[in-house]
Amino acid sequence: MHDQKMIGHQLLSAKERNDEAFIWRIVGDKKVLAPVRFEVIKKAKGELVVAPAEDSREIFQHVLGGADHLNFFLPNSSLLFQCSVKQFESNGSLSLQFPKFIAQVDRRKNLRMEASNHPKLRVQFCKTLAASQPTKQFYGKGLYDLSAGGLTFLATRAESRHFIPGEKLKNVELIINDQKIVITASILRVQELNEIESQEHPYKAWKVTFTFDSLQKKEQDLLTKFVFENVAIDEKAV
């Protein structure tokens, strides 16, 4: 989106809704985010004023550093944009120019992060196994990938036979950095790792993909932010 009137409208709407907003930059190989709030949107002048969120001044200064521009991410609307820094205000807030361009991540194509090596991501649930006498089986799995719309984990051949596309599962627990999100999910697909994917695994495995059916807005925003923090995005592409 390049239209300055529409950009002004988007920013003003975000401020009026009190949307969660973050500034970010890449430090080393890690993406660092600092929460901010919109204080003033000056549509006529093409300016906005932001300030660090409560108790976030230190991380705000760390992200800002000596930069002449700031990258923004708004989880609620999946907006990405970059603003040039104008000046610091006496009260510690920061004046910036309107972005020249705003990008919006398509929510139907949620950002997806690889999660195989992330030690604090896990899914756990109980599933009824069809048999002459149905039984309950507990599954606790690390993740293969994750987005705000779903997740994938790896299963053995025997386990993969218990997952039928279209089946719905309740009380699925997604653990993220010791935080628990309880959701209802549907099984989207079950497929064997391809030849290239299999090279990274010592045994044959099947990918089981869940889509989320019941996510509260707060939980979806938390997931969107977490995935954004961990997915590779070049600052120069913003």
WOWORA-V49555 format. One record per residue. N is the residue number from 1. PSI is psi in degrees with one decimal (none if undefined). Layout:
n=N psi=PSI
n=N psi=PSI
This chain:
n=1 psi=120.9
n=2 psi=-16.3
n=3 psi=118.1
n=4 psi=-32.7
n=5 psi=-42.7
n=6 psi=-37.3
n=7 psi=-44.7
n=8 psi=-40.9
n=9 psi=-42.7
n=10 psi=-44.1
n=11 psi=-41.3
n=12 psi=-40.6
n=13 psi=-40.8
n=14 psi=-40.1
n=15 psi=-45.0
n=16 psi=-33.0
n=17 psi=-7.6
n=18 psi=42.2
n=19 psi=145.1
n=20 psi=136.3
n=21 psi=148.5
n=22 psi=144.1
n=23 psi=152.3
n=24 psi=156.4
n=25 psi=165.1
n=26 psi=123.4
n=27 psi=113.1
n=28 psi=-118.7
n=29 psi=18.6
n=30 psi=140.0
n=31 psi=125.0
n=32 psi=129.4
n=33 psi=144.3
n=34 psi=128.2
n=35 psi=138.2
n=36 psi=166.6
n=37 psi=146.2
n=38 psi=123.5
n=39 psi=-44.6
n=40 psi=136.8
n=41 psi=113.1
n=42 psi=90.0
n=43 psi=-39.5
n=44 psi=-36.6
n=45 psi=-7.1
n=46 psi=39.7
n=47 psi=154.2
n=48 psi=153.8
n=49 psi=128.0
n=50 psi=160.1
n=51 psi=153.7
n=52 psi=143.7
n=53 psi=166.2
n=54 psi=132.9
n=55 psi=24.8
n=56 psi=16.0
n=57 psi=-38.3
n=58 psi=-48.2
n=59 psi=-31.9
n=60 psi=-47.6
n=61 psi=-34.7
n=62 psi=-43.1
n=63 psi=-40.2
n=64 psi=-49.7
n=65 psi=-133.0
n=66 psi=26.1
n=67 psi=148.3
n=68 psi=2.4
n=69 psi=159.2
n=70 psi=138.4
n=71 psi=136.6
n=72 psi=148.3
n=73 psi=127.8
n=74 psi=103.0
n=75 psi=-38.3
n=76 psi=-41.5
n=77 psi=1.5
n=78 psi=37.5
n=79 psi=140.7
n=80 psi=131.3
n=81 psi=171.0
n=82 psi=134.6
n=83 psi=142.0
n=84 psi=138.0
n=85 psi=132.4
n=86 psi=-60.9
n=87 psi=158.1
n=88 psi=141.4
n=89 psi=159.7
n=90 psi=-24.3
n=91 psi=5.2
n=92 psi=-5.7
n=93 psi=176.8
n=94 psi=129.3
n=95 psi=136.0
n=96 psi=159.5
n=97 psi=149.7
n=98 psi=145.2
n=99 psi=148.8
n=100 psi=-18.0
n=101 psi=140.3
n=102 psi=131.5
n=103 psi=146.3
n=104 psi=123.3
n=105 psi=126.7
n=106 psi=118.9
n=107 psi=-21.4
n=108 psi=-13.8
n=109 psi=63.5
n=110 psi=143.3
n=111 psi=136.9
n=112 psi=131.4
n=113 psi=145.5
n=114 psi=136.1
n=115 psi=6.5
n=116 psi=-34.3
n=117 psi=15.4
n=118 psi=112.3
n=119 psi=-15.3
n=120 psi=30.3
n=121 psi=129.0
n=122 psi=148.5
n=123 psi=140.7
n=124 psi=143.7
n=125 psi=163.6
n=126 psi=140.9
n=127 psi=138.4
n=128 psi=126.0
n=129 psi=126.8
n=130 psi=130.0
n=131 psi=179.7
n=132 psi=-33.1
n=133 psi=97.3
n=134 psi=138.9
n=135 psi=160.7
n=136 psi=135.0
n=137 psi=130.1
n=138 psi=135.3
n=139 psi=132.9
n=140 psi=116.4
n=141 psi=142.8
n=142 psi=163.5
n=143 psi=151.3
n=144 psi=-42.0
n=145 psi=168.1
n=146 psi=141.0
n=147 psi=176.7
n=148 psi=-7.8
n=149 psi=-10.4
n=150 psi=-175.9
n=151 psi=163.3
n=152 psi=138.1
n=153 psi=167.4
n=154 psi=143.2
n=155 psi=156.8
n=156 psi=171.1
n=157 psi=-44.7
n=158 psi=-42.9
n=159 psi=-38.9
n=160 psi=-28.1
n=161 psi=-14.7
n=162 psi=-2.6
n=163 psi=116.5
n=164 psi=120.7
n=165 psi=134.5
n=166 psi=-18.8
n=167 psi=142.4
n=168 psi=138.5
n=169 psi=132.4
n=170 psi=161.2
n=171 psi=41.1
n=172 psi=126.8
n=173 psi=119.6
n=174 psi=119.9
n=175 psi=121.5
n=176 psi=110.4
n=177 psi=47.5
n=178 psi=3.6
n=179 psi=140.9
n=180 psi=129.9
n=181 psi=124.3
n=182 psi=124.5
n=183 psi=165.5
n=184 psi=134.5
n=185 psi=156.6
n=186 psi=144.1
n=187 psi=118.1
n=188 psi=-49.0
n=189 psi=159.3
n=190 psi=120.0
n=191 psi=146.3
n=192 psi=145.2
n=193 psi=138.9
n=194 psi=178.0
n=195 psi=-41.6
n=196 psi=-45.4
n=197 psi=-35.0
n=198 psi=-21.7
n=199 psi=-23.9
n=200 psi=1.9
n=201 psi=134.8
n=202 psi=-6.9
n=203 psi=160.5
n=204 psi=137.1
n=205 psi=157.0
n=206 psi=138.8
n=207 psi=126.9
n=208 psi=119.8
n=209 psi=126.9
n=210 psi=144.5
n=211 psi=145.5
n=212 psi=129.7
n=213 psi=-25.6
n=214 psi=83.2
n=215 psi=127.2
n=216 psi=154.7
n=217 psi=-42.5
n=218 psi=-40.1
n=219 psi=-39.5
n=220 psi=-40.7
n=221 psi=-39.1
n=222 psi=-44.7
n=223 psi=-44.1
n=224 psi=-44.6
n=225 psi=-45.9
n=226 psi=-45.3
n=227 psi=-42.2
n=228 psi=-40.0
n=229 psi=-29.9
n=230 psi=-3.9
n=231 psi=149.5
n=232 psi=114.5
n=233 psi=124.4
n=234 psi=129.9
n=235 psi=-34.2
n=236 psi=-17.2
n=237 psi=-9.8
n=238 psi=none
